[in-house]
Each structure stands twice: as C-alpha cells, then as structure tokens.
Amino acid sequence: MTDQNGFKQEVGFILIAVGAVLFGTIGVATKGLFAVSSVNAISITLWRALIALPVLFVIGLYLLRGRLFVIPWRDLRLMIVAGILMAFYQVVFVVAVQLANVTIATLVTLCTVPIIVTILAAAFLREALHRGLFLAMGCALAGVILLVGFSPTGNLGTNVLLGVVLSLLTALANGIFQITTRALAGRYHPIQTLTVYFLVAALAFIPIAVINGFVTTFPPLGWALLFHLGIIVSVIAYLLLLTGLRTTPATIATIIGFLEPLTATILAVVIFDEQLGPTGVVGVILLLAAMAIVWRLNSRVQKLVPE
C-alpha cells in the first residue's frame, strides 16, 4: 500500500508539473492575441470558458454519463465558490497589472500565494509542514524574484498602492481556490469540478464582457491562439492540476506551480528574443533546485488519499 501510494504521489507531482508548464504558455498566447487583434482581457477570459465548456460537457457525458452533475448541494456550493474565485482572480489580476504594471503585480501575487496556501492547508487540511518544504519555498520565492526582476522599469502604473492591494486579493482568491479544490479532489472526478468551475466563470464573465465590450472577430491565428487557451490550457492543464491534487498536498502543488513563470520566461526568450541576464539565470537555477527538493519531499510524504 505504501509503495502504491508513493507511486500515485509521484504521478500526481508529474501531472501538476506538466499542467504548470502548459499554464506557462498563457502569457505568450495572450501576447500573440493582443498583437493580431484588438481584443481585451475580459473577452479572452470569456472565450476560454466558452471554448472549454463544450469540450468538458462531451468528455463528462462520455465518461460519467448522467452522473456529471450528480453532486450533493454541500459540495456543489463549494464548487460554485471555487468557480467564482477562479473568475475573480483572473479579472482582478488584469486590473492589478493595469494599475501597478506587470512586474509588481506578478511578484506580489506569486510570492504571496504559497504563503497563503501553506497557512490555509495547515489550518484546514491538516497538512504537515516539513523543513524541506520551507527550504523549497525559499528557493522558489528567491528564484521567481530574480527571474521577474527586482526593480521594474518604465511606467509603474496609475496607482501602485491599489495595484498591490488587488494583487494581494488575487493571491488570496487563488489560495482559497487551491485549498477548496484540494478538499474536493478526492471525492469527485476532475471533469465534474472543472465543468462547474467554468460554467460558473462563464456566467460571471458574460455581463462583464457585454459591458466592457465583447470581441467576436479574430484572424485565423487569433482563433488558433484562443483554442489553445480554451482547450490546451483551460481543459488539459486544469484537468492535470485537479487530477494531481488528488494525491499531492496543496503546499507542494503550489511550489510546483512555479514552473509556470519559469516556462513563460523560457518561451519569451525563445519566441520573442527577450534577454535573460545573470540574475535571471540564477533565478532559473533556484527554481529548478526548488523542484528537486519538493520532488524528494513528495516521495517521502505518505498520505492516504480517498479513492
């Protein structure tokens, strides 16, 4: 039983890591969309949900038949809250970036999420906190700071203080979302929870998109990028994350999630010819060290997860 459980944890680690790499393509795809069309962030987020939902419905009906929405009200309420949180942190982060610029908003959000998740996981999920976990978190936080940069240059935004506050709210919503998802992960098929999440997110985004201006015209490349975001990221990456969370503690999963900014940086260097300075290289090394630490830690943590 111990060996089998350890194997499941290793698979969960890999699934979350692959999901984080796929999440890391969001920045490149979004940047490409802005380059080929006059789209806005709300329209992109709504299109992601609208493209993902039919795919999730088809997969869910095939795998679960009529059990797709057979969910007790107590847990359905949690899923609805998680869906609202997912919609909330996606929108609020966009606003934070506009108010405080990308570097500040990204650093505040990325550096705050693991702290929030660690506190909540220990309090509500009774996850054990190991010394290796704090070492990995320290390496990851230092790595992402070096990777993103200490001192943002250029326009700092129209209201840095409000941008920082919104970034903190983004981190809080993201952290609660991860804890809620971890709590539900062992009781439901990932398709069930993800379908509810995106259904709630779509319903929440529709009025916002109508007010803000919903863009419906794109060139072929724009549609290709939207389908990448809607299927590869919103369906496949989230399914990998939710499946991995069934056997991986939320604290460890959060640190694995730092592969997302690492992937985004590597893609920016390769595709957009952005430069990675010496501090950035050190940041990459620290992030990889953090992954090695949590891999070893995850293989030692024996948790019995409900089937």
C-alpha positions as CSV (number, residue, x, y, z in Angstrom):
1,M,0.0,0.0,0.0
2,T,2.9,2.4,0.9
3,D,4.6,1.7,-2.5
4,Q,1.4,2.1,-4.4
5,N,0.6,5.4,-2.6
6,G,4.1,6.7,-3.2
7,F,3.8,5.9,-6.9
8,K,0.5,7.8,-7.0
9,Q,2.1,10.8,-5.4
10,E,4.9,10.8,-8.0
11,V,2.4,10.6,-10.8
12,G,0.5,13.5,-9.2
13,F,3.6,15.5,-9.0
14,I,4.3,15.0,-12.7
15,L,0.7,15.8,-13.7
16,I,0.8,19.1,-11.8
17,A,4.3,19.9,-13.2
18,V,3.1,19.3,-16.8
19,G,0.0,21.4,-16.1
20,A,2.1,24.2,-14.8
21,V,4.2,24.1,-17.9
22,L,1.1,24.4,-20.0
23,F,-0.1,27.3,-17.8
24,G,3.2,29.0,-18.6
25,T,2.1,29.3,-22.3
26,I,-0.7,31.7,-21.3
27,G,1.5,34.8,-21.5
28,V,2.8,34.0,-24.9
29,A,-0.6,33.2,-26.3
30,T,-2.2,36.3,-24.8
31,K,0.6,38.5,-26.1
32,G,0.1,37.0,-29.5
33,L,-3.7,37.7,-29.4
34,F,-3.1,41.3,-28.5
35,A,-0.6,41.6,-31.4
36,V,-3.0,40.2,-34.1
37,S,-6.4,41.7,-32.8
38,S,-7.9,44.5,-30.8
39,V,-9.1,42.1,-28.1
40,N,-9.4,42.9,-24.4
41,A,-8.5,40.7,-21.4
42,I,-12.1,40.1,-20.4
43,S,-13.0,38.8,-23.9
44,I,-10.1,36.4,-23.9
45,T,-11.1,35.0,-20.5
46,L,-14.7,34.6,-21.5
47,W,-13.7,32.9,-24.8
48,R,-11.5,30.5,-22.8
49,A,-14.6,29.4,-20.8
50,L,-16.9,29.3,-23.8
51,I,-14.5,27.1,-25.8
52,A,-13.7,24.8,-22.8
53,L,-17.3,24.2,-21.7
54,P,-18.5,22.1,-24.8
55,V,-15.3,20.0,-24.6
56,L,-15.8,19.4,-20.9
57,F,-19.5,18.5,-21.5
58,V,-18.7,16.0,-24.2
59,I,-15.9,14.3,-22.1
60,G,-18.0,14.4,-19.0
61,L,-21.1,12.9,-20.6
62,Y,-18.9,10.2,-22.2
63,L,-17.1,9.3,-19.0
64,L,-19.7,9.8,-16.4
65,R,-23.0,9.6,-18.4
66,G,-25.8,11.0,-16.2
67,R,-23.5,11.4,-13.2
68,L,-21.8,14.6,-14.4
69,F,-23.9,16.9,-12.2
70,V,-24.8,14.4,-9.5
71,I,-23.2,16.4,-6.7
72,P,-24.6,17.0,-3.2
73,W,-25.6,20.6,-2.6
74,R,-23.0,20.9,0.2
75,D,-20.1,20.2,-2.3
76,L,-21.8,21.9,-5.2
77,R,-21.8,25.1,-3.1
78,L,-18.0,24.7,-2.7
79,M,-17.6,24.2,-6.4
80,I,-19.6,27.3,-7.2
81,V,-17.5,29.3,-4.7
82,A,-14.3,28.0,-6.3
83,G,-15.6,28.9,-9.8
84,I,-16.4,32.4,-8.6
85,L,-12.9,32.7,-7.1
86,M,-11.4,31.5,-10.3
87,A,-13.2,34.2,-12.3
88,F,-12.4,36.8,-9.6
89,Y,-8.7,36.3,-9.5
90,Q,-8.4,36.2,-13.3
91,V,-10.2,39.6,-13.6
92,V,-8.7,41.3,-10.6
93,F,-5.1,40.3,-11.7
94,V,-5.7,42.0,-15.1
95,V,-6.8,45.2,-13.3
96,A,-3.8,45.0,-10.9
97,V,-1.4,44.8,-13.9
98,Q,-3.0,47.9,-15.4
99,L,-2.7,49.8,-12.1
100,A,0.8,48.7,-10.9
101,N,2.4,47.2,-14.0
102,V,3.2,43.6,-14.8
103,T,6.4,43.2,-12.7
104,I,4.9,44.5,-9.4
105,A,1.6,42.6,-9.8
106,T,3.3,39.4,-10.7
107,L,5.9,39.5,-7.9
108,V,3.3,40.3,-5.2
109,T,0.9,37.6,-6.4
110,L,3.4,34.9,-7.0
111,C,5.2,35.5,-3.7
112,T,2.0,35.7,-1.6
113,V,0.1,32.7,-3.0
114,P,2.4,29.9,-1.5
115,I,2.4,31.6,1.9
116,I,-1.4,31.8,1.9
117,V,-1.8,28.2,0.8
118,T,0.7,27.0,3.4
119,I,-1.3,28.7,6.2
120,L,-4.7,27.5,4.9
121,A,-3.5,24.0,4.2
122,A,-2.1,23.6,7.7
123,A,-5.2,25.1,9.3
124,F,-8.0,23.4,7.3
125,L,-6.5,20.4,5.6
126,R,-4.1,19.5,8.4
127,E,-1.2,19.2,6.0
128,A,2.1,18.6,7.8
129,L,4.8,21.3,7.3
130,H,8.3,19.9,6.8
131,R,11.6,21.8,7.0
132,G,12.3,20.8,3.4
133,L,9.1,22.5,2.4
134,F,10.2,25.8,3.7
135,L,13.6,25.4,2.0
136,A,11.9,24.7,-1.3
137,M,9.6,27.6,-0.8
138,G,12.6,29.9,0.0
139,C,14.4,28.8,-3.2
140,A,11.3,29.2,-5.3
141,L,10.5,32.7,-4.0
142,A,14.1,33.9,-4.4
143,G,14.2,32.3,-7.9
144,V,11.0,34.0,-9.1
145,I,12.1,37.3,-7.7
146,L,15.4,37.1,-9.6
147,L,13.6,35.8,-12.7
148,V,10.9,38.5,-12.8
149,G,13.3,41.2,-11.6
150,F,13.8,43.4,-8.5
151,S,13.3,46.9,-10.0
152,P,10.5,47.4,-12.5
153,T,11.4,49.9,-15.1
154,G,9.3,52.2,-17.2
155,N,5.7,53.1,-16.4
156,L,4.8,52.0,-12.8
157,G,1.1,52.3,-13.5
158,T,-1.5,54.8,-12.4
159,N,-2.0,53.6,-8.8
160,V,0.7,51.3,-7.5
161,L,-0.8,51.0,-4.0
162,L,-4.2,50.0,-5.3
163,G,-2.5,47.6,-7.7
164,V,-0.6,46.0,-4.9
165,V,-3.8,45.6,-2.8
166,L,-5.6,44.0,-5.8
167,S,-2.6,41.7,-6.3
168,L,-2.9,40.6,-2.7
169,L,-6.6,40.0,-3.2
170,T,-5.7,37.9,-6.3
171,A,-3.3,35.8,-4.3
172,L,-5.9,35.3,-1.5
173,A,-8.6,34.2,-4.0
174,N,-6.1,31.9,-5.8
175,G,-5.0,30.4,-2.5
176,I,-8.6,29.7,-1.3
177,F,-9.4,28.3,-4.8
178,Q,-6.5,25.8,-4.5
179,I,-7.5,24.8,-0.9
180,T,-11.1,24.3,-2.0
181,T,-10.1,22.3,-5.0
182,R,-7.7,20.1,-2.9
183,A,-10.6,19.5,-0.4
184,L,-12.9,18.3,-3.2
185,A,-10.2,16.5,-5.3
186,G,-10.6,13.1,-3.6
187,R,-14.4,13.0,-3.8
188,Y,-15.2,13.8,-7.4
189,H,-13.9,13.2,-10.9
190,P,-11.9,16.2,-12.1
191,I,-14.3,16.6,-15.0
192,Q,-17.1,17.3,-12.6
193,T,-15.4,20.0,-10.7
194,L,-13.8,21.7,-13.7
195,T,-17.1,21.8,-15.6
196,V,-18.8,23.5,-12.7
197,Y,-15.9,25.9,-12.3
198,F,-16.0,27.0,-16.0
199,L,-19.8,27.1,-16.1
200,V,-19.8,29.5,-13.1
201,A,-16.9,31.5,-14.5
202,A,-18.7,31.9,-17.9
203,L,-21.9,33.1,-16.3
204,A,-19.9,35.5,-14.2
205,F,-18.0,36.9,-17.2
206,I,-20.8,37.3,-19.6
207,P,-22.3,40.5,-18.1
208,I,-18.8,41.9,-17.5
209,A,-17.8,41.2,-21.1
210,V,-21.0,42.8,-22.5
211,I,-20.4,46.0,-20.5
212,N,-16.7,46.0,-21.3
213,G,-17.1,45.2,-25.0
214,F,-17.1,41.5,-26.1
215,V,-14.8,41.0,-29.1
216,T,-16.0,38.3,-31.5
217,T,-13.9,38.9,-34.7
218,F,-10.4,37.4,-34.9
219,P,-8.0,36.4,-37.7
220,P,-7.2,32.7,-38.2
221,L,-4.1,33.0,-36.0
222,G,-6.2,34.7,-33.3
223,W,-8.7,31.8,-33.3
224,A,-5.9,29.3,-33.1
225,L,-4.5,31.0,-30.0
226,L,-8.0,31.2,-28.5
227,F,-8.5,27.5,-29.0
228,H,-5.0,26.8,-27.5
229,L,-6.1,28.8,-24.4
230,G,-9.6,27.2,-24.3
231,I,-8.5,23.6,-24.8
232,I,-4.8,23.1,-24.1
233,V,-4.8,25.4,-21.1
234,S,-8.4,25.6,-19.8
235,V,-9.2,21.9,-20.3
236,I,-6.0,19.8,-20.4
237,A,-3.8,21.9,-18.0
238,Y,-6.6,22.3,-15.4
239,L,-7.5,18.5,-15.6
240,L,-3.9,17.7,-15.0
241,L,-3.8,20.1,-12.0
242,L,-7.1,18.7,-10.5
243,T,-6.0,15.1,-11.0
244,G,-2.6,15.8,-9.5
245,L,-4.2,17.4,-6.5
246,R,-5.9,14.2,-5.6
247,T,-2.6,12.8,-4.3
248,T,-0.4,15.9,-3.9
249,P,-0.6,18.2,-0.8
250,A,-1.6,21.7,-1.7
251,T,1.6,23.2,-0.3
252,I,3.7,21.1,-2.5
253,A,1.5,21.7,-5.5
254,T,1.8,25.5,-5.0
255,I,5.6,25.3,-5.2
256,I,5.4,23.0,-8.3
257,G,3.3,25.8,-9.8
258,F,6.4,28.0,-10.0
259,L,7.2,26.1,-13.2
260,E,4.6,28.4,-14.8
261,P,6.7,31.6,-14.6
262,L,9.8,29.6,-15.5
263,T,8.1,28.3,-18.6
264,A,6.8,31.7,-19.5
265,T,10.3,33.2,-19.2
266,I,11.9,30.5,-21.4
267,L,9.2,30.9,-24.1
268,A,9.7,34.7,-24.0
269,V,13.4,34.2,-24.6
270,V,12.9,31.7,-27.4
271,I,10.0,33.2,-29.2
272,F,10.2,37.0,-28.5
273,D,14.0,37.1,-28.2
274,E,13.9,38.6,-24.8
275,Q,17.1,38.7,-22.8
276,L,17.8,36.6,-19.6
277,G,20.5,38.3,-17.6
278,P,22.8,36.7,-15.0
279,T,20.3,37.2,-12.2
280,G,17.6,35.5,-14.3
281,V,19.9,32.5,-14.8
282,V,20.4,32.3,-11.0
283,G,16.6,32.5,-10.7
284,V,16.2,29.6,-13.1
285,I,18.7,27.5,-11.1
286,L,17.0,28.3,-7.8
287,L,13.6,27.3,-9.2
288,L,14.9,24.0,-10.5
289,A,16.5,23.4,-7.1
290,A,13.1,24.0,-5.5
291,M,11.5,21.5,-7.9
292,A,14.2,18.9,-6.9
293,I,13.6,19.5,-3.2
294,V,9.8,19.1,-3.4
295,W,10.2,16.0,-5.7
296,R,12.2,14.3,-2.9
297,L,9.9,15.6,-0.2
298,N,6.8,14.5,-2.1
299,S,8.2,11.0,-2.5
300,R,8.7,10.7,1.3
301,V,5.3,12.1,2.4
302,Q,2.9,9.1,2.7
303,K,-0.7,10.3,2.7
304,L,-3.7,8.1,2.3
305,V,-5.9,9.7,-0.2
306,P,-9.6,8.7,-0.6
307,E,-10.3,6.9,-3.8
